[in-house]
Amino acid sequence: MIMELAVKKEELIKWIQNSKDEDVINKIIALKSDIDKQVVIHTINGCPIGREEYGILLNEADNRISSGEYTTVENLEKEIEDW
């Protein structure tokens, strides 16, 4: 199945590269834009988040974690005790 997907992707890439029809390329770009805007998750408040925005949020979270900007469960439990 994975190999089948790889073959499909290669065929699609070759087809796009050989296309001389700008209208076809514009339609593919529009399709990509629509897919990027599809809702993939909702916030705890119920606000929808699209694929592109979700990717940005994940990268930002990863950067915060890498730079040490996070709270451990232990620290959170200590903070709750002080409420």
N, C-alpha and C positions, 0 to 999 in steps of 0.2 A: 504494500500500500504506500509506504514512504517513497519507494522507487517510482511508483506510478505518479505520485505528486511531483517529484523532481523532473520526470519526463514531461509532464504537462507544463510545468513552469518553463522549461527550456524551449518547448515548442512555442509557447506564448511569447517569450522574449524574442525569439527569432522572427516570429510573425510581426511583432511590433517594430522591430528593427528594420524589417524589409518593407514596411508599409509606406506608401507614398501619399496616402490619403490623409490630409491634415484633419478633416472632419472626423475620421475614425480615431485619430490620436486625441482630439478634443473630447470625444465621447468617453474614451478610456479615462482621461483625466477627470472628467465630471463624475464618472462612476467611482473612482478612487476617493474623490472628495465626499461623495455621499456615504461611502463605506466608513470613512474616517469620522463622519459626524454621527454615525449610528450609536445609539445609547447602548453602553455595555455594562453600566453599573449606575446605582443611585446613591446619593449621599444619605446620611442618617436622617436628614430632613426631607428626603424624597426628591431632591433635585437630580435630574438626569445628567450623566456625564458621558460624553462621546468618547470614542476610541482614541482620538488624537489627544484630547485633553487628559484622558486617563493616563496615557503614556507619559505626558508631561508631569502629572502629579506623581507617578511612580518614580520617575527620575529624580524629582525634587526630594521625595522621601528617602530614596537611596542615598542621595548626597548628604542629607541630614544625618542618616545613620552612619555613613562613612566618616563624617566629621565629629561624631560623638554626641550629636544633638538629639538625645532620646532619653526616655525615662524607663528604668527597669521596673519590673513588677515589684521587686523588693522596695525600691524607693517610693513607688506609688502606694504600697501598703503602709509605709511609714507616714506618708503624707496624709493618708486617710485617717490614721490614728490621731493625728493632730486636729482633725475637724472638730 
